[in-house]
Amino acid sequence: MKTDITYFEKPGKENTDAVMEIVKQKADEKGIKTVIVASYHGFTAEKAVHYLEGMNVIVIAGFLEATSENLSLTFSQGDEKLIREKATVLVTTHLFAGVTRAVRRKFETTSPSEIIAQTLRLMGVGVKVGVECTVMAADSGLVNTDEDVIAIAGTYAGADTAIILRPVYSQNLFDIKIKEILCKPNDW
């Protein structure tokens, strides 16, 4: 099999439209119906629901840290009503955080999940986030583990990475298959 990979010169938000176009084309070509989108502020989620209309868009919005009394999630950079109308939104603990982060903070040490996260970052922040969000969606029952999905993620803001992968539950993390890298920055 021969396929094209798009490499962006710089990471970041300015690649978001190009990522969405690449994902739409590849999803149509491969018959992939589910796209997982990392979006904490709504910018990428809103782009996804526009570009990927008719697809099963799952927005992973991360988790809320208990730093204030107001624990509601709002998409400050996107049309929240539109996003919630056109996509499934999941707010949950990050796969590589949660209890692991508590252990690191309390005992000033590292954990296997942090090593895994850093290893995935060798391919780019978006690859790590794409894998993480896909497993979070599987653990939450939002995707099947017997069909490929596309994960869209980025380096801090917007989207600059898209991968095709087969979801797994977190207990089977090492069975995950990243089948194709559609696009990513060549520097991060």
MDTraj code that builds the backbone (N, CA, C; nanometers):
import mdtraj as md
import numpy as np

residues = "MET LYS THR ASP ILE THR TYR PHE GLU LYS PRO GLY LYS GLU ASN THR ASP ALA VAL MET GLU ILE VAL LYS GLN LYS ALA ASP GLU LYS GLY ILE LYS THR VAL ILE VAL ALA SER TYR HIS GLY PHE THR ALA GLU LYS ALA VAL HIS TYR LEU GLU GLY MET ASN VAL ILE VAL ILE ALA GLY PHE LEU GLU ALA THR SER GLU ASN LEU SER LEU THR PHE SER GLN GLY ASP GLU LYS LEU ILE ARG GLU LYS ALA THR VAL LEU VAL THR THR HIS LEU PHE ALA GLY VAL THR ARG ALA VAL ARG ARG LYS PHE GLU THR THR SER PRO SER GLU ILE ILE ALA GLN THR LEU ARG LEU MET GLY VAL GLY VAL LYS VAL GLY VAL GLU CYS THR VAL MET ALA ALA ASP SER GLY LEU VAL ASN THR ASP GLU ASP VAL ILE ALA ILE ALA GLY THR TYR ALA GLY ALA ASP THR ALA ILE ILE LEU ARG PRO VAL TYR SER GLN ASN LEU PHE ASP ILE LYS ILE LYS GLU ILE LEU CYS LYS PRO ASN ASP TRP".split()
xyz = np.array([
    [0.0849, -0.1182, 0.0000],
    [0.0000, 0.0000, 0.0000],
    [0.0890, 0.1239, 0.0000],
    [0.0558, 0.2167, -0.0843],
    [0.1261, 0.3436, -0.0896],
    [0.0268, 0.4532, -0.0536],
    [0.0697, 0.5452, 0.0316],
    [-0.0196, 0.6520, 0.0748],
    [0.0605, 0.7803, 0.0956],
    [-0.0065, 0.8920, 0.0935],
    [0.0592, 1.0207, 0.1145],
    [0.0450, 1.0635, 0.2598],
    [0.1501, 1.1279, 0.3095],
    [0.1467, 1.1900, 0.4418],
    [0.1782, 1.3375, 0.4213],
    [0.0990, 1.4231, 0.4817],
    [0.1263, 1.5664, 0.4758],
    [0.2039, 1.6048, 0.6005],
    [0.3168, 1.6719, 0.5807],
    [0.3963, 1.7228, 0.6921],
    [0.3861, 1.8748, 0.6923],
    [0.3411, 1.9299, 0.8027],
    [0.3322, 2.0748, 0.8165],
    [0.4657, 2.1284, 0.8677],
    [0.5080, 2.2428, 0.8145],
    [0.6360, 2.3006, 0.8561],
    [0.6351, 2.3422, 1.0024],
    [0.5206, 2.3917, 1.0482],
    [0.5086, 2.4373, 1.1867],
    [0.3865, 2.3715, 1.2492],
    [0.3906, 2.3473, 1.3791],
    [0.2719, 2.2950, 1.4469],
    [0.1727, 2.4077, 1.4720],
    [0.0486, 2.3703, 1.5006],
    [-0.0449, 2.4699, 1.5502],
    [-0.1729, 2.4884, 1.4729],
    [-0.2460, 2.5843, 1.5240],
    [-0.3831, 2.6156, 1.4845],
    [-0.3984, 2.6478, 1.3352],
    [-0.2958, 2.7066, 1.2754],
    [-0.3069, 2.7468, 1.1346],
    [-0.3203, 2.6285, 1.0392],
    [-0.2982, 2.5074, 1.0868],
    [-0.3111, 2.3869, 1.0040],
    [-0.4499, 2.3234, 1.0115],
    [-0.5371, 2.3754, 1.0941],
    [-0.6652, 2.3104, 1.1239],
    [-0.7505, 2.2860, 0.9998],
    [-0.7670, 2.3852, 0.9150],
    [-0.8499, 2.3661, 0.7955],
    [-0.7919, 2.2580, 0.7042],
    [-0.6609, 2.2591, 0.6852],
    [-0.5967, 2.1573, 0.6010],
    [-0.6166, 2.0181, 0.6597],
    [-0.6053, 2.0057, 0.7916],
    [-0.6274, 1.8760, 0.8572],
    [-0.7690, 1.8270, 0.8294],
    [-0.8672, 1.9145, 0.8445],
    [-1.0068, 1.8748, 0.8227],
    [-1.0297, 1.8285, 0.6789],
    [-0.9696, 1.8962, 0.5830],
    [-0.9840, 1.8564, 0.4424],
    [-0.9210, 1.7195, 0.4176],
    [-0.8032, 1.6968, 0.4738],
    [-0.7349, 1.5678, 0.4603],
    [-0.8195, 1.4572, 0.5219],
    [-0.8730, 1.4820, 0.6409],
    [-0.9543, 1.3815, 0.7110],
    [-1.0807, 1.3500, 0.6320],
    [-1.1489, 1.4511, 0.5835],
    [-1.2718, 1.4292, 0.5063],
    [-1.2435, 1.3413, 0.3845],
    [-1.1385, 1.3740, 0.3112],
    [-1.1030, 1.2979, 0.1915],
    [-1.0687, 1.1528, 0.2268],
    [-0.9871, 1.1329, 0.3287],
    [-0.9439, 0.9974, 0.3655],
    [-1.0596, 0.9168, 0.4238],
    [-1.1451, 0.9795, 0.5019],
    [-1.2613, 0.9089, 0.5580],
    [-1.3531, 0.8617, 0.4457],
    [-1.3766, 0.9477, 0.3481],
    [-1.4595, 0.9094, 0.2331],
    [-1.3951, 0.7944, 0.1562],
    [-1.2664, 0.8054, 0.1332],
    [-1.1919, 0.7037, 0.0578],
    [-1.1941, 0.5677, 0.1274],
    [-1.1789, 0.5680, 0.2596],
    [-1.1676, 0.4434, 0.3359],
    [-1.2997, 0.3967, 0.3962],
    [-1.4047, 0.4780, 0.3869],
    [-1.5324, 0.4408, 0.4463],
    [-1.5334, 0.4491, 0.5981],
    [-1.4483, 0.5330, 0.6535],
    [-1.4429, 0.5511, 0.7989],
    [-1.5522, 0.6492, 0.8385],
    [-1.6312, 0.6117, 0.9370],
    [-1.7481, 0.6910, 0.9742],
    [-1.7324, 0.7682, 1.1054],
    [-1.6316, 0.7334, 1.1856],
    [-1.6149, 0.7963, 1.3166],
    [-1.4833, 0.8729, 1.3230],
    [-1.4932, 0.9972, 1.3706],
    [-1.3760, 1.0818, 1.3883],
    [-1.3744, 1.1309, 1.5323],
    [-1.2609, 1.1140, 1.5960],
    [-1.2422, 1.1581, 1.7343],
    [-1.1604, 1.2867, 1.7301],
    [-1.2097, 1.3900, 1.7972],
    [-1.1496, 1.5229, 1.7886],
    [-1.1142, 1.5724, 1.9284],
    [-0.9868, 1.6028, 1.9499],
    [-0.9452, 1.6656, 2.0753],
    [-0.9760, 1.8144, 2.0649],
    [-1.0514, 1.8666, 2.1604],
    [-1.0854, 2.0095, 2.1569],
    [-1.1217, 2.0560, 2.2970],
    [-1.0383, 2.1410, 2.3541],
    [-1.0641, 2.1886, 2.4895],
    [-1.1400, 2.3201, 2.4915],
    [-1.1245, 2.4002, 2.3869],
    [-1.1875, 2.5324, 2.3862],
    [-1.2958, 2.5468, 2.2805],
    [-1.3111, 2.4470, 2.1937],
    [-1.4189, 2.4484, 2.0966],
    [-1.3801, 2.4857, 1.9549],
    [-1.2637, 2.5459, 1.9355],
    [-1.2218, 2.5879, 1.8015],
    [-1.2160, 2.4685, 1.7061],
    [-1.1438, 2.3648, 1.7439],
    [-1.1282, 2.2475, 1.6577],
    [-1.2598, 2.1719, 1.6451],
    [-1.3349, 2.1634, 1.7530],
    [-1.4646, 2.0942, 1.7495],
    [-1.5593, 2.1613, 1.6511],
    [-1.5656, 2.2932, 1.6534],
    [-1.6549, 2.3639, 1.5616],
    [-1.6120, 2.3421, 1.4167],
    [-1.4825, 2.3465, 1.3904],
    [-1.4329, 2.3183, 1.2547],
    [-1.4740, 2.1772, 1.2127],
    [-1.4598, 2.0820, 1.3030],
    [-1.4908, 1.9420, 1.2706],
    [-1.6375, 1.9228, 1.2354],
    [-1.7281, 1.9818, 1.3126],
    [-1.8703, 1.9604, 1.2823],
    [-1.9094, 2.0251, 1.1493],
    [-1.8381, 2.1283, 1.1076],
    [-1.8643, 2.1890, 0.9760],
    [-1.8084, 2.1028, 0.8631],
    [-1.6822, 2.0688, 0.8729],
    [-1.6155, 1.9928, 0.7667],
    [-1.6650, 1.8489, 0.7565],
    [-1.6976, 1.7880, 0.8690],
    [-1.7258, 1.6441, 0.8730],
    [-1.8736, 1.6159, 0.8945],
    [-1.9577, 1.7023, 0.8443],
    [-2.1021, 1.6862, 0.8596],
    [-2.1460, 1.5492, 0.8077],
    [-2.2319, 1.4843, 0.8842],
    [-2.2816, 1.3520, 0.8479],
    [-2.1985, 1.2387, 0.9051],
    [-2.0842, 1.2708, 0.9620],
    [-2.0006, 1.1683, 1.0243],
    [-2.0292, 1.1642, 1.1744],
    [-1.9869, 1.0582, 1.2372],
    [-1.9968, 1.0449, 1.3821],
    [-1.8762, 1.1168, 1.4429],
    [-1.8964, 1.2413, 1.4854],
    [-1.7889, 1.3219, 1.5431],
    [-1.7976, 1.3122, 1.6949],
    [-1.6887, 1.2679, 1.7554],
    [-1.6801, 1.2571, 1.9011],
    [-1.5741, 1.3560, 1.9476],
    [-1.6152, 1.4518, 2.0280],
    [-1.5247, 1.5542, 2.0784],
    [-1.4801, 1.5146, 2.2185],
    [-1.3496, 1.5027, 2.2356],
    [-1.2934, 1.4746, 2.3674],
    [-1.2470, 1.6084, 2.4235],
    [-1.3150, 1.6513, 2.5275],
    [-1.2914, 1.7848, 2.5820],
    [-1.2021, 1.7827, 2.7050],
    [-1.1362, 1.6725, 2.7308],
    [-1.0471, 1.6687, 2.8448],
    [-1.1228, 1.6592, 2.9749],
    [-1.0617, 1.7063, 3.0792],
    [-1.1254, 1.6969, 3.2091],
    [-1.1159, 1.8300, 3.2803],
    [-1.1965, 1.8430, 3.3816],
    [-1.2001, 1.9657, 3.4597],
    [-1.1219, 1.9455, 3.5886],
    [-1.0291, 2.0336, 3.6148],
    [-0.9600, 2.0266, 3.7426],
    [-1.0431, 2.1047, 3.8434],
    [-1.0517, 2.0534, 3.9610],
    [-1.1349, 2.1157, 4.0641],
    [-1.0629, 2.2378, 4.1212],
    [-1.0557, 2.3433, 4.0414],
    [-0.9875, 2.4645, 4.0854],
    [-1.0847, 2.5772, 4.1172],
    [-1.2116, 2.5529, 4.0923],
    [-1.3108, 2.6548, 4.1241],
    [-1.4422, 2.5857, 4.1558],
    [-1.5376, 2.6619, 4.2009],
    [-1.6684, 2.6047, 4.2308],
    [-1.7473, 2.5767, 4.1037],
    [-1.7151, 2.6473, 3.9957],
    [-1.7860, 2.6282, 3.8698],
    [-1.7166, 2.5188, 3.7899],
    [-1.7742, 2.4000, 3.7888],
    [-1.7131, 2.2875, 3.7209],
    [-1.7801, 2.2569, 3.5875],
    [-1.8428, 2.3567, 3.5261],
    [-1.9052, 2.3317, 3.3962],
    [-1.8052, 2.3605, 3.2851],
    [-1.8131, 2.2799, 3.1814],
    [-1.7268, 2.2985, 3.0662],
    [-1.7947, 2.3932, 2.9686],
    [-1.7222, 2.4904, 2.9195],
    [-1.7744, 2.5756, 2.8135],
    [-1.6692, 2.5855, 2.7045],
    [-1.7151, 2.5867, 2.5816],
    [-1.6262, 2.6028, 2.4678],
    [-1.6136, 2.7517, 2.4391],
    [-1.5100, 2.8135, 2.4902],
    [-1.4938, 2.9585, 2.4792],
    [-1.4570, 3.0036, 2.3380],
    [-1.4097, 2.9114, 2.2532],
    [-1.3679, 2.9490, 2.1178],
    [-1.4508, 2.8786, 2.0104],
    [-1.5703, 2.8369, 2.0453],
    [-1.6547, 2.7696, 1.9474],
    [-1.8011, 2.7854, 1.9832],
    [-1.8861, 2.7565, 1.8895],
    [-2.0304, 2.7638, 1.9088],
    [-2.0746, 2.6395, 1.9865],
    [-2.0851, 2.6538, 2.1174],
    [-2.1132, 2.5387, 2.2037],
    [-2.2440, 2.4689, 2.1673],
    [-2.3472, 2.5452, 2.1384],
    [-2.4767, 2.4848, 2.1030],
    [-2.4621, 2.3985, 1.9777],
    [-2.3956, 2.4513, 1.8768],
    [-2.3736, 2.3770, 1.7526],
    [-2.2906, 2.2512, 1.7781],
    [-2.1847, 2.2642, 1.8552],
    [-2.0974, 2.1499, 1.8838],
    [-2.1764, 2.0400, 1.9537],
    [-2.2509, 2.0760, 2.0564],
    [-2.3254, 1.9747, 2.1327],
    [-2.4409, 1.9154, 2.0514],
    [-2.4907, 1.9907, 1.9540],
    [-2.5985, 1.9434, 1.8671],
    [-2.5469, 1.8440, 1.7628],
    [-2.4279, 1.8685, 1.7111],
    [-2.3758, 1.7918, 1.5971],
    [-2.2728, 1.6861, 1.6358],
    [-2.2275, 1.6857, 1.7595],
    [-2.1231, 1.5915, 1.8007],
    [-2.1559, 1.5345, 1.9382],
    [-2.0941, 1.4231, 1.9681],
    [-2.0972, 1.3686, 2.1037],
    [-1.9786, 1.4290, 2.1771],
    [-2.0010, 1.4842, 2.2950],
    [-1.8939, 1.5480, 2.3719],
    [-1.8656, 1.4644, 2.4963],
    [-1.7392, 1.4294, 2.5142],
    [-1.6966, 1.3521, 2.6308],
    [-1.6009, 1.4352, 2.7147],
    [-1.6343, 1.4508, 2.8406],
    [-1.5463, 1.5160, 2.9367],
    [-1.5073, 1.4087, 3.0371],
    [-1.3798, 1.3761, 3.0416],
    [-1.3337, 1.2700, 3.1306],
    [-1.1859, 1.2893, 3.1612],
    [-1.1362, 1.2141, 3.2557],
    [-0.9955, 1.2206, 3.2930],
    [-0.9082, 1.1732, 3.1779],
    [-0.7991, 1.2429, 3.1552],
    [-0.7036, 1.2023, 3.0520],
    [-0.6485, 1.0638, 3.0842],
    [-0.6303, 0.9850, 2.9803],
    [-0.5781, 0.8497, 2.9971],
    [-0.4452, 0.8493, 3.0709],
    [-0.3559, 0.9390, 3.0357],
    [-0.2220, 0.9379, 3.0941],
    [-0.2090, 1.0324, 3.2137],
    [-0.3205, 1.0714, 3.2755],
    [-0.3167, 1.1640, 3.3889],
    [-0.3859, 1.1014, 3.5094],
    [-0.4841, 1.1716, 3.5638],
    [-0.5621, 1.1176, 3.6749],
    [-0.4785, 1.0805, 3.7957],
    [-0.4905, 0.9573, 3.8384],
    [-0.4195, 0.9082, 3.9569],
    [-0.2686, 0.9190, 3.9366],
    [-0.2244, 0.8964, 3.8146],
    [-0.0816, 0.9071, 3.7838],
    [-0.0280, 1.0455, 3.8186],
    [-0.1020, 1.1471, 3.7823],
    [-0.0595, 1.2841, 3.8115],
    [-0.0557, 1.3080, 3.9628],
    [-0.1507, 1.2507, 4.0341],
    [-0.1521, 1.2643, 4.1803],
    [-0.0272, 1.2006, 4.2417],
    [0.0114, 1.0846, 4.1911],
    [0.1320, 1.0161, 4.2415],
    [0.2553, 1.1018, 4.2133],
    [0.2641, 1.1560, 4.0916],
    [0.3798, 1.2395, 4.0569],
    [0.3883, 1.3619, 4.1480],
    [0.2759, 1.4267, 4.1701],
    [0.2755, 1.5469, 4.2537],
    [0.3085, 1.5156, 4.3998],
    [0.2536, 1.4077, 4.4496],
    [0.2715, 1.3731, 4.5909],
    [0.4116, 1.3202, 4.6197],
    [0.4601, 1.2311, 4.5329],
    [0.5851, 1.1611, 4.5618],
    [0.7025, 1.2053, 4.4743],
    [0.6778, 1.3043, 4.3894],
    [0.7816, 1.3582, 4.3016],
    [0.8555, 1.2473, 4.2269],
    [0.7775, 1.1645, 4.1613],
    [0.8327, 1.0532, 4.0845],
    [0.7573, 1.0421, 3.9530],
    [0.7954, 0.9493, 3.8721],
    [0.7255, 0.9284, 3.7455],
    [0.6550, 0.7937, 3.7491],
    [0.5766, 0.7674, 3.6470],
    [0.5007, 0.6428, 3.6427],
    [0.5076, 0.5846, 3.5023],
    [0.4704, 0.4583, 3.4874],
    [0.4698, 0.3984, 3.3536],
    [0.3836, 0.4758, 3.2538],
    [0.2690, 0.5270, 3.2966],
    [0.1833, 0.5977, 3.2007],
    [0.2486, 0.7264, 3.1509],
    [0.3266, 0.7928, 3.2353],
    [0.3973, 0.9125, 3.1898],
    [0.5090, 0.8765, 3.0923],
    [0.5717, 0.7632, 3.1126],
    [0.6748, 0.7167, 3.0192],
    [0.6110, 0.6838, 2.8842],
    [0.4957, 0.6192, 2.8869],
    [0.4239, 0.5878, 2.7627],
    [0.3867, 0.7171, 2.6899],
    [0.3350, 0.8143, 2.7634],
    [0.2960, 0.9421, 2.7024],
    [0.4165, 1.0107, 2.6384],
    [0.5278, 1.0142, 2.7091],
    [0.6484, 1.0772, 2.6540],
    [0.6991, 1.0023, 2.5312],
    [0.6863, 0.8711, 2.5319],
    [0.7286, 0.7911, 2.4163],
    [0.6415, 0.8224, 2.2948],
    [0.5106, 0.8308, 2.3143],
    [0.4220, 0.8662, 2.2031],
    [0.4516, 1.0064, 2.1502],
    [0.4934, 1.0971, 2.2369],
    [0.5270, 1.2337, 2.1945],
    [0.6477, 1.2371, 2.1012],
    [0.7250, 1.1296, 2.0971],
    [0.8379, 1.1248, 2.0039],
    [0.7910, 1.1421, 1.8597],
    [0.6678, 1.1025, 1.8329],
    [0.6085, 1.1188, 1.6998],
    [0.5324, 1.2508, 1.6877],
    [0.5218, 1.3243, 1.7960],
    [0.4511, 1.4519, 1.7964],
    [0.3443, 1.4541, 1.9041],
    [0.3166, 1.5718, 1.9539],
    [0.2154, 1.5881, 2.0581],
    [0.0799, 1.5375, 2.0093],
    [0.0461, 1.5672, 1.8846],
    [-0.0832, 1.5258, 1.8301],
    [-0.1005, 1.3755, 1.8217],
    [0.0079, 1.3023, 1.7946],
    [-0.0005, 1.1555, 1.7917],
    [-0.0335, 1.1046, 1.9313],
    [0.0351, 1.1564, 2.0317],
    [0.0079, 1.1161, 2.1709],
    [-0.1364, 1.1478, 2.2083],
    [-0.1819, 1.2688, 2.1774],
    [-0.3181, 1.3096, 2.2134],
    [-0.4211, 1.2285, 2.1349],
    [-0.3943, 1.2008, 2.0088],
    [-0.4862, 1.1206, 1.9281],
    [-0.5054, 0.9806, 1.9834],
    [-0.3951, 0.9168, 2.0225],
    [-0.4034, 0.7837, 2.0845],
    [-0.4803, 0.7934, 2.2154],
    [-0.4445, 0.8893, 2.2978],
    [-0.5069, 0.9069, 2.4288],
    [-0.6583, 0.9270, 2.4161],
    [-0.7000, 1.0164, 2.3280],
    [-0.8430, 1.0449, 2.3117],
    [-0.9192, 0.9251, 2.2565],
    [-0.8566, 0.8495, 2.1677],
    [-0.9220, 0.7308, 2.1118],
    [-0.9467, 0.6270, 2.2203],
    [-0.8500, 0.6053, 2.3063],
    [-0.8673, 0.5094, 2.4161],
    [-0.9712, 0.5612, 2.5156],
    [-0.9717, 0.6901, 2.5423],
    [-1.0728, 0.7478, 2.6316],
    [-1.2128, 0.7257, 2.5746],
    [-1.2279, 0.7418, 2.4434],
    [-1.3579, 0.7187, 2.3790],
    [-1.3980, 0.5718, 2.3879],
    [-1.3020, 0.4821, 2.3703],
    [-1.3319, 0.3380, 2.3810],
    [-1.3730, 0.3026, 2.5232],
    [-1.2958, 0.3494, 2.6209],
    [-1.3286, 0.3205, 2.7612],
    [-1.4663, 0.3730, 2.7995],
    [-1.5116, 0.4778, 2.7340],
    [-1.6425, 0.5367, 2.7633],
    [-1.7550, 0.4758, 2.6803],
    [-1.7221, 0.3779, 2.5979],
    [-1.8235, 0.3096, 2.5179],
    [-1.8721, 0.3882, 2.3971],
    [-1.7954, 0.4866, 2.3531],
    [-1.8385, 0.5708, 2.2415],
    [-1.7916, 0.5209, 2.1055],
    [-1.6946, 0.4298, 2.1035],
    [-1.6468, 0.3726, 1.9771],
    [-1.6349, 0.2218, 1.9915],
    [-1.6490, 0.1551, 1.8789],
    [-1.6279, 0.0109, 1.8751],
    [-1.4788, -0.0172, 1.8602],
    [-1.4361, -0.1285, 1.9147],
    [-1.2953, -0.1645, 1.9032],
    [-1.2701, -0.2562, 1.7836],
    [-1.3698, -0.2714, 1.6989],
    [-1.3530, -0.3579, 1.5821],
    [-1.3622, -0.2811, 1.4501],
    [-1.3552, -0.1476, 1.4563],
    [-1.3520, -0.0706, 1.3320],
    [-1.2621, 0.0511, 1.3479],
    [-1.1954, 0.0858, 1.2398],
    [-1.1010, 0.1967, 1.2423],
    [-1.1714, 0.3306, 1.2605],
    [-1.0996, 0.4234, 1.3219],
    [-1.1451, 0.5612, 1.3396],
    [-1.0316, 0.6531, 1.2955],
    [-1.0643, 0.7789, 1.2811],
    [-0.9612, 0.8805, 1.2597],
    [-0.9592, 0.9686, 1.3832],
    [-0.8396, 0.9945, 1.4348],
    [-0.8235, 1.0855, 1.5482],
    [-0.7575, 1.2137, 1.4989],
    [-0.8143, 1.3256, 1.5417],
    [-0.7615, 1.4584, 1.5089],
    [-0.7162, 1.5228, 1.6391],
    [-0.5939, 1.5739, 1.6390],
    [-0.5414, 1.6395, 1.7586],
    [-0.4427, 1.7469, 1.7140],
    [-0.3832, 1.8124, 1.8113],
    [-0.2908, 1.9189, 1.7759],
    [-0.1847, 1.9418, 1.8804],
    [-0.1034, 2.0407, 1.8516],
    [0.0049, 2.0792, 1.9404],
    [-0.0387, 2.2064, 2.0114],
    [-0.1022, 2.1914, 2.1242],
    [-0.1463, 2.2995, 2.2121],
    [-0.2735, 2.3716, 2.1689],
    [-0.2944, 2.4000, 2.0414],
    [-0.4187, 2.4653, 1.9984],
    [-0.4475, 2.4262, 1.8546],
    [-0.5750, 2.4139, 1.8219],
    [-0.6119, 2.3760, 1.6865],
    [-0.5719, 2.2330, 1.6557],
    [-0.5696, 2.2004, 1.5258],
    [-0.5348, 2.0652, 1.4826],
    [-0.4177, 2.0710, 1.3860],
    [-0.3235, 1.9786, 1.4040],
    [-0.2123, 1.9658, 1.3101],
    [-0.1752, 1.8196, 1.2865],
    [-0.2564, 1.7288, 1.3415],
    [-0.2265, 1.5862, 1.3320],
    [-0.3551, 1.5083, 1.3096],
    [-0.3473, 1.4079, 1.2229],
    [-0.4584, 1.3139, 1.2049],
    [-0.3998, 1.1755, 1.1798],
    [-0.4561, 1.0766, 1.2487],
    [-0.4100, 0.9386, 1.2347],
    [-0.5304, 0.8459, 1.2217],
    [-0.5110, 0.7375, 1.1495],
    [-0.6111, 0.6307, 1.1448],
    [-0.5631, 0.5233, 1.2405],
    [-0.6516, 0.4799, 1.3282],
    [-0.6143, 0.3763, 1.4233],
    [-0.7337, 0.2913, 1.4607],
    [-0.7038, 0.1764, 1.5185],
    [-0.8065, 0.0845, 1.5679],
    [-0.8124, 0.1030, 1.7189],
    [-0.9268, 0.1473, 1.7715],
    [-0.9382, 0.1720, 1.9154],
    [-0.9206, 0.0457, 1.9997],
    [-0.8716, 0.0661, 2.1202],
    [-0.8647, -0.0395, 2.2217],
    [-0.9072, 0.0212, 2.3545],
    [-0.9421, -0.0660, 2.4480],
    [-0.9669, -0.0215, 2.5849],
    [-0.8322, -0.0007, 2.6532],
    [-0.8293, 0.0829, 2.7563],
    [-0.7020, 0.1155, 2.8212],
    [-0.6289, -0.0073, 2.8727],
    [-0.7019, -0.1083, 2.9159],
    [-0.6358, -0.2295, 2.9655],
    [-0.5616, -0.3040, 2.8541],
    [-0.5917, -0.2693, 2.7283],
    [-0.5264, -0.3319, 2.6128],
    [-0.4423, -0.2312, 2.5342],
    [-0.3932, -0.1275, 2.6005],
    [-0.3249, -0.0176, 2.5327],
    [-0.2168, -0.0645, 2.4357],
    [-0.1412, -0.1647, 2.4729],
    [-0.0299, -0.2067, 2.3883],
    [-0.0743, -0.2863, 2.2660],
    [-0.2040, -0.3061, 2.2509],
    [-0.2582, -0.3702, 2.1307],
    [-0.3065, -0.2675, 2.0282],
    [-0.2965, -0.1393, 2.0606],
    [-0.3464, -0.0369, 1.9683],
    [-0.2662, -0.0417, 1.8384],
    [-0.3346, -0.0170, 1.7296],
    [-0.2710, -0.0174, 1.5980],
    [-0.2886, 0.1204, 1.5350],
    [-0.1792, 0.1944, 1.5223],
    [-0.1815, 0.3182, 1.4449],
    [-0.1569, 0.2745, 1.3014],
    [-0.2622, 0.2787, 1.2207],
    [-0.2550, 0.2222, 1.0858],
    [-0.1994, 0.3196, 0.9824],
    [-0.2313, 0.4468, 0.9987],
    [-0.1799, 0.5470, 0.9044],
    [-0.1637, 0.6804, 0.9746],
    [-0.0590, 0.7496, 0.9396],
    [-0.0442, 0.8896, 0.9782],
    [-0.0854, 0.9699, 0.8562],
    [-0.1908, 1.0481, 0.8693],
    [-0.2404, 1.1271, 0.7565],
    [-0.1656, 1.2589, 0.7447],
    [-0.1409, 1.3219, 0.8600],
    [-0.0674, 1.4478, 0.8612],
    [-0.0157, 1.4732, 1.0019],
    [0.0917, 1.5494, 1.0081],
    [0.1507, 1.5887, 1.1355],
    [0.2546, 1.6966, 1.1083],
    [0.2889, 1.7736, 1.2090],
    [0.3972, 1.8701, 1.1890],
    [0.5317, 1.7969, 1.1887],
    [0.6296, 1.8514, 1.1161],
    [0.7607, 1.7866, 1.1200],
    [0.8513, 1.8487, 1.2252],
    [0.7944, 1.9381, 1.3026],
    [0.8644, 1.9953, 1.4172],
    [0.7589, 2.0275, 1.5225],
    [0.7909, 2.0086, 1.6469],
    [0.6968, 2.0387, 1.7543],
    [0.7723, 2.0738, 1.8780],
])
top = md.Topology()
chain = top.add_chain()
for i, resn in enumerate(residues, 1):
    res = top.add_residue(resn, chain, resSeq=i)
    for name in ("N", "CA", "C"):
        top.add_atom(name, md.element.get_by_symbol(name[0]), res)
traj = md.Trajectory(xyz[None], top)
